[in-house]
Amino acid sequence: MLAINSSDVLCGNGGEKLLLLAEGLLKKHIASHSLHEPEALIVYISLLEQQSKYGDALELLTGKFGSLIMTEVDRLRLQGRLLAKGGDYAAAASIFQKVLELSPDDWECFLHYLDCLLEDDSSLCKGANNDSTYPLKLMDSQVSHLTDDAFGSRLSNASSFVQKLLTEASNDTVRCPYLANIEIERRKLLYGKGNADKLMEALVQYFFRFGHLACFASDVEMFLHILDLDKKTQLLEKLMECCESIPTNPRKTLGQHITVFKIQNIVGSTITLPINELETTAIKMTQMYCENLPLSKDLDAQESMYGEDLLSMACNLLVQLFWRTRHIGYLVESIMILEFGLTVRRHVWQYKILLLHLYSHWNSLPLAYEWYKTLDVKNILLETVSHHILPQMLASPFWADSTEILRDYLKFMDDHFRESADLTFLAYRHRSYSKVVEFVQFKERLQQSSQYLMAKIEIPILQLKQKADNIEEGEGILESLKQGVQFLELSDEIRSKSWTFNEELQLRPWWTPTYDKNYLLEPFEGVSYFSGQTLV
């Protein structure tokens, strides 16, 4: 293969000329040495794809080099994507159908299949540049431009195919066909030809089958938003009835009740409940947790317990009660519940994050910092998780602890930058070209980290604060900063670069969605920031 910076090619830093150059060099390389690695073929196809040369990419994939991709499903997925991007939706749908027959639980592939049937490439466009951390957004799909007859006929074909997949499903873990039925009903509603009751029926059927799974609420969240308030209320009532009527084992019963609590949160029904009902629900959650502790007695200490989410949800209800009433006792009870949960099982990171923020709200930073330390944050988590404690610490008089956090973080970053070249070279040497791209892109993202810039600014300031009583040491610190010139250089960086924010904000509790916002500090005015937020 060629010594081309793959990141520059795939990220578009060099523009069309660099893509053409890379393609020319690859053709020359193939003419003299042929292709022997799947990774090399994938890089070549990617170069053609970025230039919208879908026909050339398909010819390459379906020719003699296509056999380099040994897994048939992977080869078909790539073929379907190229056909769809080239505008041949019918052929692409046929290819994606083959993928689903071979791999019936491939939800992303089903979205591509349905989009091709409806000649809507929104999921393919999202998938091309989508950060793998986040799933495809269902609500991004467009309303079909097809005629009523064509739309109905194609969705009817999709429904028949899904029923075939359901009939052939060999085990109870395949969720995609059930979700597919829900998605088909959602598309009908978007087009104005659907029935909300049928969508609800599909959701209830999915609950019967998979309502005990922890992923159920996140699976159906995007479908719930298309229902109006009355339908959401009806759905909740049906799910509650299911919990009472389904004869099942204790673990499944517990999982179903937790799912219903999560759905209540998603649709925002808890915000309208009277205070006494919220209190009753929080008590019920805590009792349910205690009653089901025996289910987890044989689990390893590092494994998640059955019903672990219940205490997090009870805590959130108590915080909501405080937010509405300003009675401090609710916050005390929320802390007591979490401390109890960590007495039962010491490794539940969700409880620790909630406690960290609750103690920070009370300005009990030493306690908050102690819980942060028990999270054992290392390596890349220093970049994505330290935002839970670092802003509060930097604004506090705990300079030594703040310095320790920043030093650990800067050491990780410096070590990574020093080792990344070796890792990139090693991946290149082993012909793992996608890894080369991954390593280079990851390094670039970290180099542009807003937190990395902040740390470089804050740590000398902390050093100056700690040495304020020693003129000689203070002068030494200023000298290392080139008498302040280094700060000016950093300020030039701020203006000249686009910075990335790599914090994992989804882990934050709903009442503090960002480090500089805390709804507990605001008076409750009847407006629900809580509704629609994900529980930690």
KOLMAR-876360 format. One record per residue (C-alpha): residue in three letters; chain; x, y, z negated; residue number from 1. Coordinates in pm, whole numbers. Each point is the difference from the previous one (the first is absolute). Example, Ala and Ser with C-alpha at 12.3 -4.5 7.8 and 13.67 -1.06 7.14 Angstrom:
<sites>
SITE  kevo  fivo  px  py  pz  vodo
SITE  ALA  A  1230  -450  -780  1 .
SITE  SER  A  137  344  66  2 .
</sites>
This chain:
<sites>
SITE  kevo  fivo  px  py  pz  vodo
SITE  MET  A  0  0  0  1 .
SITE  LEU  A  95  365  19  2 .
SITE  ALA  A  153  238  -251  3 .
SITE  ILE  A  -295  242  15  4 .
SITE  ASN  A  -138  168  -307  5 .
SITE  SER  A  -335  -179  4  6 .
SITE  SER  A  -148  252  -240  7 .
SITE  ASP  A  61  283  246  8 .
SITE  VAL  A  -170  -201  273  9 .
SITE  LEU  A  -299  -123  -196  10 .
SITE  CYS  A  -55  321  -194  11 .
SITE  GLY  A  15  213  312  12 .
SITE  ASN  A  285  221  -124  13 .
SITE  GLY  A  166  -7  342  14 .
SITE  GLY  A  -313  41  207  15 .
SITE  GLU  A  -72  -151  340  16 .
SITE  LYS  A  358  27  124  17 .
SITE  LEU  A  130  -219  -282  18 .
SITE  LEU  A  -275  -255  64  19 .
SITE  LEU  A  93  -14  369  20 .
SITE  LEU  A  367  -32  -87  21 .
SITE  ALA  A  -71  -284  -242  22 .
SITE  GLU  A  -216  -177  259  23 .
SITE  GLY  A  273  32  263  24 .
SITE  LEU  A  266  -137  -231  25 .
SITE  LEU  A  -224  -292  -95  26 .
SITE  LYS  A  -63  -87  365  27 .
SITE  LYS  A  375  7  62  28 .
SITE  HIS  A  59  -220  -305  29 .
SITE  ILE  A  -265  -251  112  30 .
SITE  ALA  A  144  -16  351  31 .
SITE  SER  A  341  -95  -134  32 .
SITE  HIS  A  -80  -191  -320  33 .
SITE  SER  A  -376  -76  15  34 .
SITE  LEU  A  -208  2  -323  35 .
SITE  HIS  A  32  -262  -270  36 .
SITE  GLU  A  -162  141  -316  37 .
SITE  PRO  A  -367  70  -76  38 .
SITE  GLU  A  98  325  -172  39 .
SITE  ALA  A  168  124  318  40 .
SITE  LEU  A  -315  -69  202  41 .
SITE  ILE  A  -219  179  -254  42 .
SITE  VAL  A  228  308  8  43 .
SITE  TYR  A  -12  4  381  44 .
SITE  ILE  A  -379  -31  5  45 .
SITE  SER  A  -24  279  -258  46 .
SITE  LEU  A  210  228  222  47 .
SITE  LEU  A  -230  -65  293  48 .
SITE  GLU  A  -309  44  -216  49 .
SITE  GLN  A  112  342  -121  50 .
SITE  GLN  A  35  107  363  51 .
SITE  SER  A  -353  -132  73  52 .
SITE  LYS  A  147  -259  237  53 .
SITE  TYR  A  -248  -261  -115  54 .
SITE  GLY  A  4  -192  327  55 .
SITE  ASP  A  377  -41  -10  56 .
SITE  ALA  A  -18  -106  -365  57 .
SITE  LEU  A  -268  -259  80  58 .
SITE  GLU  A  202  -134  290  59 .
SITE  LEU  A  297  -40  -232  60 .
SITE  LEU  A  -211  -169  -270  61 .
SITE  THR  A  -178  -242  233  62 .
SITE  GLY  A  316  -82  197  63 .
SITE  LYS  A  288  -230  -85  64 .
SITE  PHE  A  108  210  -300  65 .
SITE  GLY  A  -341  -28  -168  66 .
SITE  SER  A  93  -345  -131  67 .
SITE  LEU  A  253  168  -231  68 .
SITE  ILE  A  -298  91  -223  69 .
SITE  MET  A  -61  -356  -112  70 .
SITE  THR  A  -314  56  -208  71 .
SITE  GLU  A  -297  1  235  72 .
SITE  VAL  A  -215  221  -223  73 .
SITE  ASP  A  269  270  -15  74 .
SITE  ARG  A  44  -10  376  75 .
SITE  LEU  A  -375  26  59  76 .
SITE  ARG  A  -39  291  -244  77 .
SITE  LEU  A  267  194  187  78 .
SITE  GLN  A  -156  -87  336  79 .
SITE  GLY  A  -343  114  -117  80 .
SITE  ARG  A  135  330  -126  81 .
SITE  LEU  A  179  73  330  82 .
SITE  LEU  A  -311  -87  202  83 .
SITE  ALA  A  -218  226  -216  84 .
SITE  LYS  A  242  291  19  85 .
SITE  GLY  A  13  -49  374  86 .
SITE  GLY  A  -380  36  13  87 .
SITE  ASP  A  -85  -362  86  88 .
SITE  TYR  A  -241  -41  -292  89 .
SITE  ALA  A  -174  -313  130  90 .
SITE  ALA  A  326  -194  33  91 .
SITE  ALA  A  120  131  -337  92 .
SITE  ALA  A  -322  -109  -172  93 .
SITE  SER  A  43  -348  149  94 .
SITE  ILE  A  356  -19  -134  95 .
SITE  PHE  A  -99  122  -348  96 .
SITE  GLN  A  -279  -259  0  97 .
SITE  LYS  A  262  -271  55  98 .
SITE  VAL  A  201  139  -292  99 .
SITE  LEU  A  -304  -18  -226  100 .
SITE  GLU  A  -67  -358  104  101 .
SITE  LEU  A  355  -87  -105  102 .
SITE  SER  A  5  229  -304  103 .
SITE  PRO  A  -363  63  -112  104 .
SITE  ASP  A  97  206  -308  105 .
SITE  ASP  A  180  273  198  106 .
SITE  TRP  A  -212  304  -90  107 .
SITE  GLU  A  212  252  188  108 .
SITE  CYS  A  -25  -213  313  109 .
SITE  PHE  A  -379  -9  -33  110 .
SITE  LEU  A  -11  381  -9  111 .
SITE  HIS  A  211  7  318  112 .
SITE  TYR  A  -229  -259  160  113 .
SITE  LEU  A  -315  196  -85  114 .
SITE  ASP  A  154  328  112  115 .
SITE  CYS  A  92  -153  335  116 .
SITE  LEU  A  -354  -132  45  117 .
SITE  LEU  A  -129  354  -64  118 .
SITE  GLU  A  286  163  196  119 .
SITE  ASP  A  117  191  -306  120 .
SITE  ASP  A  376  -6  -66  121 .
SITE  SER  A  -8  181  -337  122 .
SITE  SER  A  125  -296  -206  123 .
SITE  LEU  A  282  -64  248  124 .
SITE  CYS  A  110  362  -14  125 .
SITE  LYS  A  -10  -6  -381  126 .
SITE  GLY  A  184  -329  -13  127 .
SITE  ALA  A  287  115  218  128 .
SITE  ASN  A  129  266  -236  129 .
SITE  ASN  A  -178  -99  -315  130 .
SITE  ASP  A  197  -35  -321  131 .
SITE  SER  A  -40  -365  -96  132 .
SITE  THR  A  -69  107  -358  133 .
SITE  TYR  A  -343  119  102  134 .
SITE  PRO  A  -263  -214  180  135 .
SITE  LEU  A  -178  112  313  136 .
SITE  LYS  A  -282  240  -82  137 .
SITE  LEU  A  -330  -143  116  138 .
SITE  MET  A  -175  337  10  139 .
SITE  ASP  A  249  125  260  140 .
SITE  SER  A  -169  -200  276  141 .
SITE  GLN  A  -187  208  254  142 .
SITE  VAL  A  -363  -20  105  143 .
SITE  SER  A  -15  -206  320  144 .
SITE  HIS  A  -49  173  335  145 .
SITE  LEU  A  -159  -313  149  146 .
SITE  THR  A  -360  -18  113  147 .
SITE  ASP  A  -252  -144  -244  148 .
SITE  ASP  A  -25  -327  194  149 .
SITE  ALA  A  376  -44  31  150 .
SITE  PHE  A  54  85  -366  151 .
SITE  GLY  A  -267  -244  -116  152 .
SITE  SER  A  121  -277  229  153 .
SITE  ARG  A  361  28  -111  154 .
SITE  LEU  A  -81  9  -369  155 .
SITE  SER  A  -225  -301  54  156 .
SITE  ASN  A  298  -183  154  157 .
SITE  ALA  A  213  103  -296  158 .
SITE  SER  A  -263  -131  -245  159 .
SITE  SER  A  -16  -334  182  160 .
SITE  PHE  A  378  -30  -11  161 .
SITE  VAL  A  7  81  -373  162 .
SITE  GLN  A  -264  -265  -68  163 .
SITE  LYS  A  219  -248  187  164 .
SITE  LEU  A  294  94  -223  165 .
SITE  LEU  A  -217  -44  -310  166 .
SITE  THR  A  -113  -343  116  167 .
SITE  GLU  A  358  -111  66  168 .
SITE  ALA  A  147  149  -320  169 .
SITE  SER  A  181  -283  -175  170 .
SITE  ASN  A  24  149  -350  171 .
SITE  ASP  A  -158  252  -235  172 .
SITE  THR  A  288  248  10  173 .
SITE  VAL  A  -65  137  350  174 .
SITE  ARG  A  -159  343  -53  175 .
SITE  CYS  A  35  164  341  176 .
SITE  PRO  A  -314  -145  167  177 .
SITE  TYR  A  -218  115  -290  178 .
SITE  LEU  A  152  348  12  179 .
SITE  ALA  A  -45  -8  376  180 .
SITE  ASN  A  -378  -35  -40  181 .
SITE  ILE  A  1  307  -225  182 .
SITE  GLU  A  208  198  248  183 .
SITE  ILE  A  -233  -90  288  184 .
SITE  GLU  A  -299  130  -200  185 .
SITE  ARG  A  196  316  -82  186 .
SITE  ARG  A  72  63  367  187 .
SITE  LYS  A  -369  -36  78  188 .
SITE  LEU  A  -84  261  -265  189 .
SITE  LEU  A  262  239  139  190 .
SITE  TYR  A  -154  -39  344  191 .
SITE  GLY  A  -348  63  -138  192 .
SITE  LYS  A  -124  -348  82  193 .
SITE  GLY  A  60  -171  -332  194 .
SITE  ASN  A  -190  -78  -314  195 .
SITE  ALA  A  138  87  -342  196 .
SITE  ASP  A  -183  -296  -153  197 .
SITE  LYS  A  191  -240  225  198 .
SITE  LEU  A  328  162  -102  199 .
SITE  MET  A  -99  -44  -364  200 .
SITE  GLU  A  -95  -363  68  201 .
SITE  ALA  A  344  -64  151  202 .
SITE  LEU  A  163  161  -304  203 .
SITE  VAL  A  -203  -216  -238  204 .
SITE  GLN  A  96  -314  195  205 .
SITE  TYR  A  363  103  -26  206 .
SITE  PHE  A  -49  47  -375  207 .
SITE  PHE  A  -151  -347  -37  208 .
SITE  ARG  A  314  -142  157  209 .
SITE  PHE  A  280  224  -121  210 .
SITE  GLY  A  -145  229  -270  211 .
SITE  HIS  A  228  -154  -263  212 .
SITE  LEU  A  318  107  178  213 .
SITE  ALA  A  192  306  -120  214 .
SITE  CYS  A  22  125  360  215 .
SITE  PHE  A  -377  6  59  216 .
SITE  ALA  A  -54  366  -92  217 .
SITE  SER  A  286  124  219  218 .
SITE  ASP  A  -120  -227  284  219 .
SITE  VAL  A  -346  160  11  220 .
SITE  GLU  A  71  356  -117  221 .
SITE  MET  A  2  151  348  222 .
SITE  PHE  A  -328  -173  87  223 .
SITE  LEU  A  -173  147  -306  224 .
SITE  HIS  A  57  358  109  225 .
SITE  ILE  A  -232  -35  297  226 .
SITE  LEU  A  -298  -79  -230  227 .
SITE  ASP  A  -211  276  -150  228 .
SITE  LEU  A  -50  32  -375  229 .
SITE  ASP  A  -322  -203  -11  230 .
SITE  LYS  A  154  -289  193  231 .
SITE  LYS  A  308  4  -223  232 .
SITE  THR  A  -226  -22  -304  233 .
SITE  GLN  A  -195  -289  154  234 .
SITE  LEU  A  324  -179  85  235 .
SITE  LEU  A  124  32  -357  236 .
SITE  GLU  A  -326  -147  -130  237 .
SITE  LYS  A  32  -295  240  238 .
SITE  LEU  A  361  -63  -106  239 .
SITE  MET  A  -101  7  -368  240 .
SITE  GLU  A  -274  -254  72  241 .
SITE  CYS  A  256  -219  175  242 .
SITE  CYS  A  223  6  -309  243 .
SITE  GLU  A  -283  -136  -209  244 .
SITE  SER  A  -129  -256  247  245 .
SITE  ILE  A  312  -164  142  246 .
SITE  PRO  A  88  -317  -196  247 .
SITE  THR  A  378  2  -4  248 .
SITE  ASN  A  302  -46  -224  249 .
SITE  PRO  A  98  257  -266  250 .
SITE  ARG  A  290  144  203  251 .
SITE  LYS  A  -223  69  299  252 .
SITE  THR  A  -272  149  -219  253 .
SITE  LEU  A  254  232  -159  254 .
SITE  GLY  A  137  100  340  255 .
SITE  GLN  A  -349  80  129  256 .
SITE  HIS  A  -79  225  -297  257 .
SITE  ILE  A  330  186  45  258 .
SITE  THR  A  -81  44  368  259 .
SITE  VAL  A  -338  154  -84  260 .
SITE  PHE  A  168  245  -240  261 .
SITE  LYS  A  241  97  278  262 .
SITE  ILE  A  -282  49  250  263 .
SITE  GLN  A  -180  223  -253  264 .
SITE  ASN  A  312  213  -13  265 .
SITE  ILE  A  37  17  379  266 .
SITE  VAL  A  -359  112  61  267 .
SITE  GLY  A  22  251  -286  268 .
SITE  SER  A  -292  -132  -200  269 .
SITE  THR  A  179  30  -335  270 .
SITE  ILE  A  22  378  23  271 .
SITE  THR  A  -381  23  -10  272 .
SITE  LEU  A  -46  -234  -296  273 .
SITE  PRO  A  -99  147  -338  274 .
SITE  ILE  A  271  13  -263  275 .
SITE  ASN  A  -147  -283  -206  276 .
SITE  GLU  A  -6  -232  305  277 .
SITE  LEU  A  363  81  78  278 .
SITE  GLU  A  91  -86  -359  279 .
SITE  THR  A  -194  -327  26  280 .
SITE  THR  A  177  -89  325  281 .
SITE  ALA  A  344  69  -150  282 .
SITE  ILE  A  -87  -219  -300  283 .
SITE  LYS  A  -126  -275  232  284 .
SITE  MET  A  324  8  199  285 .
SITE  THR  A  212  -27  -314  286 .
SITE  GLN  A  -211  -282  -142  287 .
SITE  MET  A  14  -186  330  288 .
SITE  TYR  A  380  30  -4  289 .
SITE  CYS  A  21  -144  -352  290 .
SITE  GLU  A  -251  -279  65  291 .
SITE  ASN  A  194  -119  305  292 .
SITE  LEU  A  348  2  -155  293 .
SITE  PRO  A  -3  -383  -30  294 .
SITE  LEU  A  -7  -24  381  295 .
SITE  SER  A  356  135  10  296 .
SITE  LYS  A  152  -207  -281  297 .
SITE  ASP  A  192  -230  238  298 .
SITE  LEU  A  133  277  225  299 .
SITE  ASP  A  365  101  9  300 .
SITE  ALA  A  81  321  -187  301 .
SITE  GLN  A  82  175  330  302 .
SITE  GLU  A  -326  -101  172  303 .
SITE  SER  A  -301  229  20  304 .
SITE  MET  A  -272  -92  -249  305 .
SITE  TYR  A  -359  -70  92  306 .
SITE  GLY  A  -198  315  -69  307 .
SITE  GLU  A  308  220  -23  308 .
SITE  ASP  A  -173  282  191  309 .
SITE  LEU  A  -276  28  -262  310 .
SITE  LEU  A  208  199  -249  311 .
SITE  SER  A  121  239  271  312 .
SITE  MET  A  -359  62  105  313 .
SITE  ALA  A  -116  41  -360  314 .
SITE  CYS  A  278  254  -55  315 .
SITE  ASN  A  -112  194  307  316 .
SITE  LEU  A  -359  8  -124  317 .
SITE  LEU  A  114  133  -338  318 .
SITE  VAL  A  209  266  170  319 .
SITE  GLN  A  -302  93  208  320 .
SITE  LEU  A  -204  29  -320  321 .
SITE  PHE  A  262  234  -145  322 .
SITE  TRP  A  -5  202  320  323 .
SITE  ARG  A  -375  43  -27  324 .
SITE  THR  A  -28  57  -376  325 .
SITE  ARG  A  347  128  -106  326 .
SITE  HIS  A  -21  -235  -303  327 .
SITE  ILE  A  360  -92  -74  328 .
SITE  GLY  A  -101  -332  -154  329 .
SITE  TYR  A  -55  -149  346  330 .
SITE  LEU  A  364  60  86  331 .
SITE  VAL  A  110  -158  -328  332 .
SITE  GLU  A  -214  -307  76  333 .
SITE  SER  A  140  -26  352  334 .
SITE  ILE  A  354  -7  -141  335 .
SITE  MET  A  -100  -260  -260  336 .
SITE  ILE  A  -148  -225  270  337 .
SITE  LEU  A  315  17  212  338 .
SITE  GLU  A  230  -55  -297  339 .
SITE  PHE  A  -211  -304  -90  340 .
SITE  GLY  A  33  -133  356  341 .
SITE  LEU  A  377  36  -13  342 .
SITE  THR  A  4  -185  -331  343 .
SITE  VAL  A  -173  -291  174  344 .
SITE  ARG  A  218  15  313  345 .
SITE  ARG  A  311  220  0  346 .
SITE  HIS  A  61  11  375  347 .
SITE  VAL  A  -314  172  135  348 .
SITE  TRP  A  144  298  186  349 .
SITE  GLN  A  -346  154  66  350 .
SITE  TYR  A  -55  44  -373  351 .
SITE  LYS  A  344  155  -42  352 .
SITE  ILE  A  -58  259  273  353 .
SITE  LEU  A  -335  98  -150  354 .
SITE  LEU  A  157  32  -346  355 .
SITE  LEU  A  287  200  142  356 .
SITE  HIS  A  -240  258  142  357 .
SITE  LEU  A  -223  8  -306  358 .
SITE  TYR  A  295  64  -232  359 .
SITE  SER  A  132  262  243  360 .
SITE  HIS  A  -336  176  -15  361 .
SITE  TRP  A  40  16  -380  362 .
SITE  ASN  A  357  126  41  363 .
SITE  SER  A  127  -315  -173  364 .
SITE  LEU  A  285  -27  251  365 .
SITE  PRO  A  225  -224  -215  366 .
SITE  LEU  A  -277  -263  -6  367 .
SITE  ALA  A  -73  51  370  368 .
SITE  TYR  A  369  -42  79  369 .
SITE  GLU  A  21  -318  -207  370 .
SITE  TRP  A  -281  -154  204  371 .
SITE  TYR  A  165  118  321  372 .
SITE  LYS  A  320  -178  -100  373 .
SITE  THR  A  -191  -325  -53  374 .
SITE  LEU  A  -101  15  368  375 .
SITE  ASP  A  367  -79  72  376 .
SITE  VAL  A  6  226  304  377 .
SITE  LYS  A  295  -85  228  378 .
SITE  ASN  A  121  39  357  379 .
SITE  ILE  A  -260  139  242  380 .
SITE  LEU  A  -257  29  -281  381 .
SITE  LEU  A  214  288  -129  382 .
SITE  GLU  A  -108  183  315  383 .
SITE  THR  A  -367  -104  1  384 .
SITE  VAL  A  -95  -37  -369  385 .
SITE  SER  A  213  245  -201  386 .
SITE  HIS  A  -245  282  86  387 .
SITE  HIS  A  -220  -134  -281  388 .
SITE  ILE  A  239  139  -262  389 .
SITE  LEU  A  266  220  161  390 .
SITE  PRO  A  -196  329  47  391 .
SITE  GLN  A  -114  -3  -365  392 .
SITE  MET  A  351  -78  -124  393 .
SITE  LEU  A  163  277  205  394 .
SITE  ALA  A  -240  251  -157  395 .
SITE  SER  A  78  -128  -350  396 .
SITE  PRO  A  293  50  -242  397 .
SITE  PHE  A  100  -369  36  398 .
SITE  TRP  A  301  83  213  399 .
SITE  ALA  A  203  -314  -70  400 .
SITE  ASP  A  -282  -236  99  401 .
SITE  SER  A  -76  208  311  402 .
SITE  THR  A  367  -12  97  403 .
SITE  GLU  A  1  -378  -42  404 .
SITE  ILE  A  -298  -37  239  405 .
SITE  LEU  A  163  225  260  406 .
SITE  ARG  A  340  -168  -26  407 .
SITE  ASP  A  -151  -345  49  408 .
SITE  TYR  A  -194  130  298  409 .
SITE  LEU  A  298  175  162  410 .
SITE  LYS  A  220  -307  -57  411 .
SITE  PHE  A  -252  -217  185  412 .
SITE  MET  A  -21  248  288  413 .
SITE  ASP  A  377  41  30  414 .
SITE  ASP  A  57  -377  -18  415 .
SITE  HIS  A  -263  -57  267  416 .
SITE  PHE  A  146  260  236  417 .
SITE  ARG  A  344  -151  -50  418 .
SITE  GLU  A  -117  -357  65  419 .
SITE  SER  A  -253  68  278  420 .
SITE  ALA  A  266  18  273  421 .
SITE  ASP  A  129  -346  -97  422 .
SITE  LEU  A  -354  -141  -11  423 .
SITE  THR  A  -79  150  342  424 .
SITE  PHE  A  319  -140  151  425 .
SITE  LEU  A  -68  -342  -154  426 .
SITE  ALA  A  -353  -6  146  427 .
SITE  TYR  A  135  105  340  428 .
SITE  ARG  A  270  -266  -14  429 .
SITE  HIS  A  -263  -267  -70  430 .
SITE  ARG  A  -215  138  287  431 .
SITE  SER  A  -282  103  -234  432 .
SITE  TYR  A  -73  312  202  433 .
SITE  SER  A  -330  77  -168  434 .
SITE  LYS  A  184  0  -333  435 .
SITE  VAL  A  251  247  145  436 .
SITE  VAL  A  -286  234  81  437 .
SITE  GLU  A  -157  -58  -341  438 .
SITE  PHE  A  323  77  -189  439 .
SITE  VAL  A  71  317  199  440 .
SITE  GLN  A  -355  131  -34  441 .
SITE  PHE  A  -2  -77  -373  442 .
SITE  LYS  A  327  186  -49  443 .
SITE  GLU  A  -129  302  192  444 .
SITE  ARG  A  -318  4  -208  445 .
SITE  LEU  A  198  -4  -325  446 .
SITE  GLN  A  238  269  124  447 .
SITE  GLN  A  -301  225  56  448 .
SITE  SER  A  -158  -82  -337  449 .
SITE  SER  A  -136  306  -178  450 .
SITE  GLN  A  75  -169  -332  451 .
SITE  TYR  A  364  -57  101  452 .
SITE  LEU  A  37  372  71  453 .
SITE  MET  A  -171  86  -329  454 .
SITE  ALA  A  232  -234  -193  455 .
SITE  LYS  A  311  159  151  456 .
SITE  ILE  A  -127  339  -112  457 .
SITE  GLU  A  -125  -98  -345  458 .
SITE  ILE  A  290  -207  -133  459 .
SITE  PRO  A  259  282  -5  460 .
SITE  ILE  A  -262  230  -159  461 .
SITE  LEU  A  -52  -262  -274  462 .
SITE  GLN  A  376  -24  -47  463 .
SITE  LEU  A  24  377  -40  464 .
SITE  LYS  A  -280  -5  -257  465 .
SITE  GLN  A  173  -269  -204  466 .
SITE  LYS  A  338  177  12  467 .
SITE  ALA  A  -135  351  -65  468 .
SITE  ASP  A  189  14  -333  469 .
SITE  ASN  A  336  -81  159  470 .
SITE  ILE  A  131  267  237  471 .
SITE  GLU  A  288  -210  138  472 .
SITE  GLU  A  -220  -297  91  473 .
SITE  GLY  A  -264  232  145  474 .
SITE  GLU  A  263  163  218  475 .
SITE  GLY  A  111  -345  115  476 .
SITE  ILE  A  -353  -85  110  477 .
SITE  LEU  A  -29  328  189  478 .
SITE  GLU  A  334  -64  163  479 .
SITE  SER  A  -121  -342  120  480 .
SITE  LEU  A  -296  182  155  481 .
SITE  LYS  A  240  234  180  482 .
SITE  GLN  A  -127  287  -216  483 .
SITE  GLY  A  -355  -45  127  484 .
SITE  VAL  A  85  -37  369  485 .
SITE  GLN  A  -122  -361  -14  486 .
SITE  PHE  A  -348  120  -99  487 .
SITE  LEU  A  -2  236  299  488 .
SITE  GLU  A  95  -290  226  489 .
SITE  LEU  A  -285  -205  -140  490 .
SITE  SER  A  -241  288  59  491 .
SITE  ASP  A  110  3  366  492 .
SITE  GLU  A  -85  -372  15  493 .
SITE  ILE  A  -351  74  -129  494 .
SITE  ARG  A  -65  233  292  495 .
SITE  SER  A  166  -213  269  496 .
SITE  LYS  A  -146  -346  -71  497 .
SITE  SER  A  -342  -160  -18  498 .
SITE  TRP  A  -23  -181  -332  499 .
SITE  THR  A  -170  -326  -88  500 .
SITE  PHE  A  -207  -67  -311  501 .
SITE  ASN  A  49  -367  -83  502 .
SITE  GLU  A  -186  -8  -331  503 .
SITE  GLU  A  -250  -284  -42  504 .
SITE  LEU  A  -291  224  -97  505 .
SITE  GLN  A  -254  -284  26  506 .
SITE  LEU  A  133  -132  -330  507 .
SITE  ARG  A  -99  315  -185  508 .
SITE  PRO  A  -322  4  -208  509 .
SITE  TRP  A  -292  190  149  510 .
SITE  TRP  A  24  287  -247  511 .
SITE  THR  A  353  93  112  512 .
SITE  PRO  A  13  -64  376  513 .
SITE  THR  A  324  201  36  514 .
SITE  TYR  A  268  94  -249  515 .
SITE  ASP  A  -113  365  -11  516 .
SITE  LYS  A  -375  -67  -34  517 .
SITE  ASN  A  -177  -139  -305  518 .
SITE  TYR  A  -378  6  -11  519 .
SITE  LEU  A  7  -57  -377  520 .
SITE  LEU  A  124  357  -37  521 .
SITE  GLU  A  -304  137  182  522 .
SITE  PRO  A  -347  50  -151  523 .
SITE  PHE  A  -261  -244  127  524 .
SITE  GLU  A  -240  187  225  525 .
SITE  GLY  A  -205  -285  141  526 .
SITE  VAL  A  216  -42  310  527 .
SITE  SER  A  128  -354  50  528 .
SITE  TYR  A  366  -20  85  529 .
SITE  PHE  A  -29  -356  -131  530 .
SITE  SER  A  -243  -134  259  531 .
SITE  GLY  A  175  -185  280  532 .
SITE  GLN  A  336  -13  -173  533 .
SITE  THR  A  168  -338  -40  534 .
SITE  LEU  A  40  -128  -352  535 .
SITE  VAL  A  348  -68  -111  536 .
</sites>
